Amino acid sequence: MYQEAFEAIVNSRRSNRSYDPAVEVPDEVIKKSLELAILSPNSSNMQLWEFYWIKSEELREKFTPLCLGQSAAKTAKHLMVFVTRQDHWKAHAKWNYNNFKATIVDNAPTKRQQRGLDYYGKLMPVVYAQDWFGFMTLIRKVVCFIKGFNNPFARISGSRDQKVIVHKSCALAAQTFMLAISAHGYDTCPMEGFDSKRVKKLMGLPAGAEVNMIVSIGKGTEKGIHGERKRLPFEEVVFVR
């Protein structure tokens, strides 16, 4: 039963670029979909993301030119801006650390609890710490070289690797959100065509925040579907070894 329901949702989800102006999307649908998005898998449970729900008509109108005049933005009833917050790593590592610490009885952590404390108290600073002169990047590269010389090792060295991690996690949340919206019978369109610099300025986001994607939401129309959905053949993208 669950498999059939999930297949139906995935098959029905299409990027719709024009929404019915007469159909509103209830706030409760957006809220429930966001609650599900928060449950998405993410790297080390760091949850380095934020979701900005643009529901006021006045603000949505300001987004239209920043989304390059796309119909998906112009006709949307809601917009959701998915943002990475790599700069929150310290606070989120501490939150995870304290969660492990709260489970310890009589100051005698189990091996699993101690691994959790070490993971968030020692490893996360190594993975996410940044510095102006690149010392931490150099240290990470040296560690990756030494540890990975003869054995498999997670090669996370510079800021580029860090950004990839947080953007992957944020994109997973965006996908969960879009599938949840589809399950409610409404439509979405993930947009990459936008001026990220101006979006950040409009929203008052700090330098450490990055816009992952903007998703429009509404009740899709027939003209909003740009042709039949086509994908490369299964055998061209799936390789069994």
MIDOSE-1310 file (N, C-alpha, C; in nm, 2 decimals, decimal comma, always signed):
residues 241
myqe	+0,08/-0,12/+0,00/+0,00/+0,00/+0,00/+0,09/+0,13/+0,00; +0,19/+0,13/+0,09/+0,27/+0,25/+0,10/+0,35/+0,27/-0,03; +0,40/+0,16/-0,09/+0,47/+0,16/-0,21/+0,39/+0,23/-0,33; +0,27/+0,18/-0,34/+0,18/+0,23/-0,44/+0,15/+0,38/-0,42
afea	+0,13/+0,42/-0,30/+0,10/+0,56/-0,27/+0,22/+0,65/-0,30; +0,34/+0,60/-0,26/+0,46/+0,67/-0,29/+0,49/+0,69/-0,44; +0,47/+0,58/-0,51/+0,49/+0,58/-0,66/+0,39/+0,68/-0,72; +0,27/+0,69/-0,67/+0,17/+0,78/-0,72/+0,21/+0,92/-0,70
ivns	+0,27/+0,95/-0,58/+0,31/+1,09/-0,55/+0,43/+1,13/-0,64; +0,53/+1,04/-0,65/+0,64/+1,07/-0,74/+0,60/+1,09/-0,88; +0,52/+1,00/-0,93/+0,47/+1,01/-1,07/+0,39/+1,14/-1,10; +0,32/+1,18/-0,99/+0,23/+1,30/-1,01/+0,31/+1,43/-1,00
rrsn	+0,42/+1,43/-0,93/+0,50/+1,55/-0,91/+0,56/+1,60/-1,04; +0,52/+1,71/-1,08/+0,58/+1,77/-1,20/+0,61/+1,92/-1,17; +0,72/+1,97/-1,23/+0,75/+2,11/-1,21/+0,65/+2,19/-1,29; +0,56/+2,25/-1,22/+0,45/+2,33/-1,28/+0,49/+2,48/-1,28
rsyd	+0,49/+2,54/-1,40/+0,54/+2,68/-1,41/+0,43/+2,79/-1,42; +0,30/+2,74/-1,40/+0,19/+2,84/-1,40/+0,08/+2,79/-1,32; +0,04/+2,87/-1,22/-0,06/+2,83/-1,12/-0,19/+2,90/-1,14; -0,30/+2,83/-1,10/-0,43/+2,88/-1,11/-0,45/+2,99/-1,01
pave	-0,48/+3,11/-1,05/-0,50/+3,23/-0,96/-0,62/+3,22/-0,87; -0,71/+3,13/-0,91/-0,84/+3,12/-0,83/-0,83/+3,02/-0,71; -0,72/+2,94/-0,71/-0,70/+2,84/-0,61/-0,60/+2,88/-0,51; -0,64/+2,89/-0,38/-0,54/+2,92/-0,27/-0,49/+2,79/-0,22
vpde	-0,36/+2,79/-0,17/-0,30/+2,68/-0,10/-0,31/+2,71/+0,05; -0,38/+2,63/+0,13/-0,40/+2,65/+0,27/-0,27/+2,66/+0,34; -0,26/+2,75/+0,44/-0,14/+2,76/+0,52/-0,11/+2,63/+0,59; -0,21/+2,55/+0,63/-0,19/+2,42/+0,70/-0,11/+2,32/+0,61
vikk	-0,14/+2,33/+0,48/-0,06/+2,24/+0,39/+0,08/+2,28/+0,39; +0,11/+2,41/+0,38/+0,25/+2,45/+0,38/+0,32/+2,41/+0,51; +0,25/+2,44/+0,62/+0,31/+2,41/+0,76/+0,34/+2,26/+0,77; +0,24/+2,17/+0,73/+0,26/+2,03/+0,75/+0,38/+1,98/+0,66
slel	+0,39/+2,04/+0,54/+0,50/+2,00/+0,45/+0,63/+2,04/+0,50; +0,64/+2,16/+0,57/+0,76/+2,20/+0,63/+0,80/+2,11/+0,75; +0,70/+2,07/+0,82/+0,73/+1,98/+0,93/+0,79/+1,85/+0,88; +0,74/+1,80/+0,77/+0,80/+1,68/+0,71/+0,94/+1,71/+0,65
ails	+0,96/+1,82/+0,60/+1,09/+1,86/+0,54/+1,20/+1,86/+0,65; +1,16/+1,90/+0,77/+1,25/+1,91/+0,88/+1,30/+1,77/+0,92; +1,22/+1,67/+0,89/+1,26/+1,53/+0,92/+1,35/+1,47/+0,81; +1,39/+1,54/+0,71/+1,47/+1,49/+0,61/+1,61/+1,45/+0,66
pnss	+1,67/+1,35/+0,59/+1,81/+1,31/+0,63/+1,90/+1,42/+0,60; +2,00/+1,44/+0,69/+2,10/+1,54/+0,67/+2,23/+1,50/+0,73; +2,34/+1,56/+0,69/+2,47/+1,52/+0,73/+2,49/+1,54/+0,88; +2,52/+1,43/+0,95/+2,55/+1,43/+1,09/+2,44/+1,50/+1,18
nmql	+2,32/+1,50/+1,13/+2,21/+1,57/+1,20/+2,25/+1,71/+1,24; +2,33/+1,78/+1,16/+2,37/+1,92/+1,19/+2,26/+2,01/+1,15; +2,17/+1,98/+1,05/+2,05/+2,06/+1,02/+2,09/+2,20/+0,99; +2,19/+2,22/+0,90/+2,24/+2,35/+0,87/+2,16/+2,41/+0,76
wefy	+2,03/+2,43/+0,79/+1,94/+2,49/+0,69/+1,84/+2,58/+0,76; +1,78/+2,66/+0,68/+1,66/+2,74/+0,72/+1,57/+2,75/+0,60; +1,44/+2,76/+0,63/+1,33/+2,76/+0,53/+1,25/+2,89/+0,55; +1,25/+2,97/+0,45/+1,18/+3,10/+0,45/+1,05/+3,09/+0,37
wiks	+0,94/+3,10/+0,44/+0,81/+3,09/+0,38/+0,77/+3,23/+0,34; +0,76/+3,26/+0,21/+0,72/+3,39/+0,16/+0,57/+3,38/+0,12; +0,49/+3,43/+0,21/+0,35/+3,42/+0,19/+0,28/+3,55/+0,17; +0,34/+3,66/+0,20/+0,27/+3,79/+0,18/+0,28/+3,83/+0,03
eelr	+0,17/+3,87/-0,03/+0,17/+3,91/-0,17/+0,27/+4,02/-0,20; +0,28/+4,11/-0,11/+0,37/+4,22/-0,14/+0,52/+4,17/-0,15; +0,56/+4,08/-0,07/+0,70/+4,03/-0,08/+0,71/+3,94/-0,19; +0,61/+3,86/-0,23/+0,62/+3,77/-0,34/+0,64/+3,85/-0,47
ekft	+0,57/+3,96/-0,48/+0,59/+4,05/-0,60/+0,73/+4,10/-0,61; +0,80/+4,12/-0,50/+0,94/+4,17/-0,50/+1,03/+4,05/-0,55; +0,99/+3,93/-0,53/+1,07/+3,82/-0,57/+1,06/+3,79/-0,72; +0,95/+3,83/-0,78/+0,93/+3,80/-0,92/+1,05/+3,85/-1,01
plcl	+1,09/+3,98/-1,00/+1,20/+4,02/-1,09/+1,33/+3,95/-1,04; +1,34/+3,92/-0,92/+1,47/+3,85/-0,87/+1,47/+3,71/-0,92; +1,36/+3,65/-0,95/+1,35/+3,52/-1,01/+1,34/+3,53/-1,17; +1,39/+3,64/-1,22/+1,40/+3,67/-1,36/+1,27/+3,67/-1,43
gqsa	+1,16/+3,70/-1,36/+1,03/+3,72/-1,42/+0,96/+3,58/-1,46; +1,01/+3,47/-1,40/+0,96/+3,34/-1,43/+0,81/+3,34/-1,39; +0,73/+3,28/-1,48/+0,59/+3,26/-1,45/+0,56/+3,18/-1,32; +0,66/+3,08/-1,29/+0,64/+3,00/-1,17/+0,65/+3,09/-1,05
akta	+0,72/+3,20/-1,05/+0,73/+3,29/-0,94/+0,62/+3,39/-0,94; +0,59/+3,44/-1,06/+0,48/+3,54/-1,08/+0,35/+3,49/-1,04; +0,31/+3,37/-1,06/+0,18/+3,32/-1,04/+0,17/+3,24/-0,91; +0,28/+3,22/-0,84/+0,28/+3,14/-0,72/+0,19/+3,20/-0,60
khlm	+0,13/+3,11/-0,53/+0,06/+3,15/-0,41/+0,15/+3,16/-0,29; +0,26/+3,08/-0,29/+0,36/+3,08/-0,18/+0,49/+3,06/-0,25; +0,60/+3,11/-0,18/+0,73/+3,08/-0,22/+0,81/+3,02/-0,10; +0,89/+2,93/-0,12/+0,98/+2,88/-0,01/+1,12/+2,89/-0,05
vfvt	+1,20/+2,96/+0,03/+1,34/+2,98/+0,00/+1,42/+2,89/+0,09; +1,49/+2,80/+0,03/+1,57/+2,71/+0,11/+1,71/+2,76/+0,12; +1,76/+2,78/+0,24/+1,88/+2,85/+0,27/+1,98/+2,76/+0,35; +2,10/+2,75/+0,31/+2,20/+2,68/+0,39/+2,26/+2,78/+0,50
rqdh	+2,29/+2,72/+0,62/+2,35/+2,80/+0,72/+2,47/+2,73/+0,78; +2,57/+2,72/+0,70/+2,70/+2,67/+0,74/+2,76/+2,74/+0,86; +2,73/+2,87/+0,87/+2,78/+2,95/+0,98/+2,72/+2,92/+1,12; +2,62/+2,83/+1,12/+2,55/+2,79/+1,24/+2,61/+2,66/+1,30
wkah	+2,72/+2,61/+1,24/+2,77/+2,48/+1,28/+2,81/+2,47/+1,43; +2,86/+2,57/+1,49/+2,90/+2,57/+1,63/+2,78/+2,54/+1,72; +2,67/+2,62/+1,69/+2,55/+2,61/+1,78/+2,49/+2,48/+1,76; +2,48/+2,43/+1,64/+2,42/+2,30/+1,61/+2,50/+2,18/+1,66
akwn	+2,63/+2,19/+1,65/+2,72/+2,09/+1,71/+2,70/+2,08/+1,86; +2,69/+2,20/+1,92/+2,67/+2,21/+2,07/+2,53/+2,15/+2,11; +2,43/+2,18/+2,02/+2,30/+2,12/+2,05/+2,30/+1,97/+2,05; +2,37/+1,91/+1,95/+2,38/+1,77/+1,94/+2,46/+1,71/+2,06
ynnf	+2,57/+1,78/+2,09/+2,65/+1,74/+2,20/+2,57/+1,73/+2,33; +2,49/+1,84/+2,35/+2,41/+1,85/+2,48/+2,30/+1,74/+2,48; +2,25/+1,70/+2,36/+2,15/+1,59/+2,36/+2,21/+1,46/+2,40; +2,34/+1,43/+2,36/+2,41/+1,31/+2,40/+2,44/+1,32/+2,55
kati	+2,48/+1,44/+2,60/+2,52/+1,46/+2,74/+2,40/+1,44/+2,83; +2,28/+1,48/+2,78/+2,16/+1,47/+2,87/+2,12/+1,32/+2,89; +2,17/+1,23/+2,81/+2,13/+1,09/+2,83/+2,23/+1,02/+2,92; +2,34/+1,08/+2,97/+2,44/+1,02/+3,05/+2,39/+1,01/+3,19
vdna	+2,40/+0,90/+3,26/+2,36/+0,88/+3,40/+2,49/+0,87/+3,48; +2,49/+0,95/+3,59/+2,60/+0,94/+3,69/+2,74/+0,96/+3,63; +2,74/+1,05/+3,53/+2,87/+1,09/+3,46/+2,95/+0,97/+3,41; +2,88/+0,86/+3,38/+2,94/+0,74/+3,32/+2,89/+0,71/+3,19
ptkr	+2,94/+0,78/+3,08/+2,89/+0,76/+2,95/+2,92/+0,62/+2,90; +2,82/+0,56/+2,82/+2,85/+0,43/+2,75/+2,94/+0,46/+2,64; +2,99/+0,36/+2,57/+3,08/+0,38/+2,46/+3,01/+0,46/+2,35; +2,88/+0,42/+2,32/+2,81/+0,50/+2,22/+2,79/+0,64/+2,26
qqrg	+2,76/+0,67/+2,38/+2,75/+0,81/+2,43/+2,88/+0,88/+2,42; +2,99/+0,82/+2,45/+3,12/+0,88/+2,44/+3,16/+0,91/+2,30; +3,12/+0,82/+2,21/+3,14/+0,84/+2,07/+3,07/+0,96/+2,02; +2,94/+0,98/+2,07/+2,86/+1,09/+2,03/+2,92/+1,22/+2,08
ldyy	+2,97/+1,22/+2,21/+3,03/+1,34/+2,26/+3,16/+1,38/+2,18; +3,24/+1,28/+2,15/+3,36/+1,30/+2,07/+3,33/+1,35/+1,93; +3,22/+1,29/+1,87/+3,19/+1,33/+1,74/+3,15/+1,47/+1,73; +3,07/+1,52/+1,82/+3,02/+1,66/+1,81/+3,11/+1,76/+1,88
gklm	+3,19/+1,71/+1,98/+3,28/+1,80/+2,05/+3,42/+1,81/+1,99; +3,46/+1,71/+1,91/+3,59/+1,71/+1,86/+3,60/+1,70/+1,71; +3,51/+1,61/+1,65/+3,52/+1,59/+1,50/+3,45/+1,71/+1,43; +3,34/+1,75/+1,47/+3,27/+1,86/+1,40/+3,35/+1,99/+1,39
pvvy	+3,42/+2,03/+1,49/+3,50/+2,15/+1,48/+3,61/+2,13/+1,37; +3,66/+2,01/+1,36/+3,76/+1,98/+1,26/+3,70/+1,99/+1,12; +3,58/+1,94/+1,10/+3,51/+1,93/+0,97/+3,47/+2,07/+0,93; +3,41/+2,15/+1,02/+3,35/+2,28/+0,98/+3,42/+2,40/+1,01
aqdw	+3,53/+2,40/+1,10/+3,60/+2,52/+1,13/+3,66/+2,59/+1,01; +3,65/+2,72/+1,01/+3,71/+2,80/+0,91/+3,81/+2,90/+0,97; +3,90/+2,94/+0,89/+3,99/+3,05/+0,94/+4,04/+3,13/+0,82; +4,07/+3,25/+0,84/+4,11/+3,35/+0,74/+4,24/+3,31/+0,66
fgfm	+4,33/+3,24/+0,73/+4,46/+3,21/+0,67/+4,47/+3,07/+0,62; +4,37/+2,99/+0,63/+4,37/+2,86/+0,57/+4,44/+2,75/+0,65; +4,47/+2,78/+0,78/+4,54/+2,68/+0,86/+4,46/+2,55/+0,88; +4,33/+2,57/+0,90/+4,25/+2,45/+0,92/+4,23/+2,37/+0,79
tlir	+4,22/+2,44/+0,68/+4,22/+2,37/+0,56/+4,34/+2,29/+0,53; +4,46/+2,35/+0,56/+4,58/+2,28/+0,55/+4,59/+2,16/+0,64; +4,54/+2,18/+0,76/+4,54/+2,06/+0,86/+4,45/+1,95/+0,81; +4,34/+1,99/+0,76/+4,24/+1,89/+0,71/+4,30/+1,81/+0,59
kvvc	+4,37/+1,89/+0,50/+4,43/+1,82/+0,38/+4,54/+1,73/+0,42; +4,62/+1,77/+0,52/+4,73/+1,68/+0,57/+4,67/+1,55/+0,63; +4,56/+1,57/+0,71/+4,50/+1,46/+0,78/+4,44/+1,36/+0,67; +4,37/+1,42/+0,57/+4,31/+1,34/+0,46/+4,42/+1,26/+0,39
fikg	+4,53/+1,33/+0,36/+4,64/+1,26/+0,29/+4,70/+1,14/+0,37; +4,72/+1,17/+0,50/+4,79/+1,07/+0,59/+4,69/+0,95/+0,61; +4,57/+0,99/+0,65/+4,47/+0,89/+0,69/+4,42/+0,81/+0,56; +4,42/+0,88/+0,45/+4,37/+0,81/+0,33/+4,47/+0,75/+0,24
fnnp	+4,60/+0,75/+0,29/+4,71/+0,70/+0,21/+4,69/+0,55/+0,18; +4,66/+0,48/+0,28/+4,64/+0,33/+0,27/+4,50/+0,28/+0,30; +4,41/+0,37/+0,35/+4,28/+0,33/+0,39/+4,18/+0,43/+0,34; +4,05/+0,38/+0,32/+3,94/+0,47/+0,28/+3,93/+0,58/+0,39
fari	+3,90/+0,70/+0,35/+3,88/+0,81/+0,45/+3,80/+0,92/+0,39; +3,71/+0,98/+0,47/+3,63/+1,09/+0,42/+3,71/+1,21/+0,39; +3,72/+1,25/+0,27/+3,81/+1,36/+0,22/+3,74/+1,49/+0,22; +3,73/+1,55/+0,34/+3,67/+1,68/+0,36/+3,78/+1,78/+0,40
sgsr	+3,82/+1,86/+0,31/+3,93/+1,95/+0,34/+3,90/+2,10/+0,34; +3,86/+2,15/+0,22/+3,84/+2,29/+0,21/+3,69/+2,34/+0,22; +3,67/+2,47/+0,20/+3,53/+2,52/+0,21/+3,44/+2,47/+0,11; +3,50/+2,43/-0,01/+3,41/+2,38/-0,11/+3,35/+2,25/-0,07
dqkv	+3,42/+2,16/+0,00/+3,37/+2,04/+0,05/+3,26/+2,06/+0,15; +3,28/+2,16/+0,24/+3,18/+2,20/+0,34/+3,05/+2,25/+0,27; +3,07/+2,33/+0,17/+2,95/+2,38/+0,10/+2,87/+2,27/+0,04; +2,94/+2,18/-0,02/+2,87/+2,06/-0,09/+2,79/+1,99/+0,01
ivhk	+2,84/+1,97/+0,13/+2,77/+1,89/+0,24/+2,64/+1,96/+0,27; +2,65/+2,09/+0,30/+2,53/+2,16/+0,35/+2,43/+2,18/+0,24; +2,47/+2,19/+0,12/+2,38/+2,21/+0,01/+2,31/+2,08/-0,03; +2,38/+1,97/-0,01/+2,32/+1,84/-0,04/+2,20/+1,81/+0,07
scal	+2,23/+1,84/+0,19/+2,13/+1,82/+0,30/+2,01/+1,91/+0,27; +2,04/+2,04/+0,24/+1,93/+2,13/+0,22/+1,84/+2,09/+0,10; +1,91/+2,04/-0,01/+1,83/+1,99/-0,13/+1,74/+1,87/-0,09; +1,79/+1,78/+0,00/+1,71/+1,67/+0,04/+1,58/+1,72/+0,11
aaqt	+1,60/+1,83/+0,19/+1,48/+1,88/+0,26/+1,38/+1,94/+0,16; +1,44/+2,01/+0,06/+1,35/+2,07/-0,05/+1,27/+1,96/-0,12; +1,34/+1,85/-0,15/+1,27/+1,74/-0,22/+1,16/+1,68/-0,13; +1,18/+1,66/+0,00/+1,08/+1,61/+0,09/+0,96/+1,71/+0,09
fmla	+0,99/+1,84/+0,09/+0,89/+1,94/+0,09/+0,80/+1,93/-0,03; +0,87/+1,92/-0,15/+0,79/+1,92/-0,27/+0,70/+1,79/-0,29; +0,76/+1,68/-0,24/+0,68/+1,56/-0,24/+0,56/+1,57/-0,15; +0,58/+1,63/-0,03/+0,47/+1,65/+0,06/+0,36/+1,74/+0,01
isah	+0,40/+1,85/-0,06/+0,30/+1,93/-0,13/+0,22/+1,86/-0,23; +0,29/+1,77/-0,31/+0,22/+1,69/-0,41/+0,12/+1,59/-0,34; +0,16/+1,54/-0,23/+0,07/+1,45/-0,16/-0,06/+1,52/-0,12; -0,05/+1,65/-0,10/-0,17/+1,73/-0,06/-0,25/+1,77/-0,19
gydt	-0,20/+1,74/-0,31/-0,28/+1,77/-0,43/-0,24/+1,90/-0,49; -0,13/+1,96/-0,45/-0,09/+2,09/-0,50/+0,05/+2,07/-0,58; +0,10/+2,18/-0,63/+0,21/+2,17/-0,72/+0,33/+2,26/-0,68; +0,44/+2,23/-0,73/+0,56/+2,31/-0,70/+0,65/+2,32/-0,83
cpme	+0,75/+2,41/-0,82/+0,85/+2,42/-0,92/+0,98/+2,47/-0,85; +1,08/+2,39/-0,85/+1,21/+2,43/-0,79/+1,28/+2,52/-0,89; +1,32/+2,64/-0,85/+1,38/+2,74/-0,94/+1,53/+2,76/-0,90; +1,61/+2,76/-1,01/+1,75/+2,79/-0,99/+1,78/+2,93/-1,06
gfds	+1,69/+2,97/-1,14/+1,71/+3,10/-1,21/+1,67/+3,21/-1,12; +1,76/+3,26/-1,04/+1,73/+3,38/-0,96/+1,86/+3,45/-0,92; +1,85/+3,57/-0,88/+1,97/+3,65/-0,85/+1,99/+3,63/-0,70; +2,09/+3,54/-0,67/+2,11/+3,50/-0,52/+2,15/+3,62/-0,44
krvk	+2,23/+3,71/-0,50/+2,28/+3,82/-0,42/+2,17/+3,92/-0,38; +2,08/+3,94/-0,48/+1,97/+4,03/-0,45/+1,87/+3,97/-0,36; +1,85/+3,84/-0,37/+1,76/+3,76/-0,28/+1,81/+3,77/-0,14; +1,94/+3,75/-0,12/+2,00/+3,76/+0,01/+1,98/+3,90/+0,07
klmg	+2,00/+4,00/-0,01/+1,98/+4,14/+0,04/+1,84/+4,17/+0,07; +1,74/+4,12/-0,01/+1,60/+4,15/+0,02/+1,56/+4,08/+0,15; +1,61/+3,96/+0,18/+1,58/+3,89/+0,30/+1,66/+3,92/+0,42; +1,76/+4,00/+0,40/+1,85/+4,04/+0,51/+1,93/+3,93/+0,56
lpag	+1,97/+3,84/+0,47/+2,05/+3,72/+0,51/+2,20/+3,76/+0,53; +2,27/+3,70/+0,63/+2,41/+3,73/+0,65/+2,50/+3,67/+0,55; +2,63/+3,70/+0,55/+2,72/+3,65/+0,45/+2,73/+3,50/+0,46; +2,72/+3,44/+0,58/+2,73/+3,30/+0,59/+2,62/+3,22/+0,54
aevn	+2,51/+3,28/+0,50/+2,39/+3,21/+0,45/+2,40/+3,20/+0,30; +2,36/+3,09/+0,24/+2,35/+3,08/+0,09/+2,22/+3,02/+0,05; +2,16/+3,08/-0,06/+2,04/+3,03/-0,11/+2,06/+2,90/-0,19; +1,99/+2,80/-0,15/+2,00/+2,67/-0,21/+1,91/+2,66/-0,33
mivs	+1,78/+2,69/-0,31/+1,69/+2,70/-0,42/+1,56/+2,77/-0,37; +1,48/+2,82/-0,47/+1,36/+2,88/-0,44/+1,25/+2,79/-0,50; +1,15/+2,75/-0,42/+1,04/+2,67/-0,47/+0,91/+2,74/-0,47; +0,84/+2,74/-0,58/+0,71/+2,81/-0,59/+0,60/+2,70/-0,56
igkg	+0,49/+2,75/-0,51/+0,38/+2,66/-0,47/+0,25/+2,71/-0,52; +0,16/+2,63/-0,57/+0,03/+2,67/-0,61/-0,05/+2,55/-0,67; -0,16/+2,58/-0,72/-0,24/+2,47/-0,79/-0,20/+2,48/-0,94; -0,13/+2,38/-0,99/-0,08/+2,39/-1,13/-0,19/+2,39/-1,23
tekg	-0,16/+2,44/-1,35/-0,25/+2,44/-1,46/-0,19/+2,36/-1,57; -0,27/+2,33/-1,67/-0,23/+2,25/-1,78/-0,11/+2,31/-1,86; -0,12/+2,45/-1,88/-0,02/+2,52/-1,95/+0,11/+2,53/-1,87; +0,10/+2,50/-1,74/+0,22/+2,51/-1,66/+0,31/+2,39/-1,68
ihge	+0,26/+2,28/-1,74/+0,34/+2,16/-1,77/+0,40/+2,18/-1,91; +0,53/+2,19/-1,92/+0,59/+2,21/-2,05/+0,63/+2,08/-2,12; +0,52/+2,01/-2,17/+0,54/+1,89/-2,24/+0,55/+1,76/-2,16; +0,57/+1,65/-2,23/+0,58/+1,52/-2,17/+0,71/+1,51/-2,09
rkrl	+0,70/+1,45/-1,97/+0,82/+1,43/-1,89/+0,91/+1,32/-1,96; +1,03/+1,36/-1,99/+1,12/+1,26/-2,06/+1,25/+1,25/-1,97; +1,30/+1,12/-1,96/+1,42/+1,09/-1,89/+1,50/+1,00/-1,98; +1,63/+1,01/-1,96/+1,72/+0,92/-2,03/+1,69/+0,77/-2,00
pfee	+1,71/+0,68/-2,09/+1,68/+0,54/-2,06/+1,75/+0,49/-1,93; +1,68/+0,40/-1,87/+1,73/+0,34/-1,74/+1,87/+0,29/-1,76; +1,90/+0,22/-1,86/+2,03/+0,15/-1,88/+2,14/+0,26/-1,91; +2,11/+0,38/-1,94/+2,21/+0,48/-1,96/+2,25/+0,55/-1,83
vvfv	+2,17/+0,54/-1,73/+2,21/+0,61/-1,60/+2,22/+0,51/-1,48; +2,18/+0,39/-1,50/+2,19/+0,29/-1,39/+2,30/+0,18/-1,43; +2,39/+0,16/-1,34/+2,50/+0,07/-1,37/+2,51/-0,03/-1,26; +2,50/-0,16/-1,28/+2,51/-0,26/-1,18/+2,64/-0,32/-1,19
r	+2,72/-0,32/-1,08/+2,85/-0,38/-1,08/+2,85/-0,51/-1,00
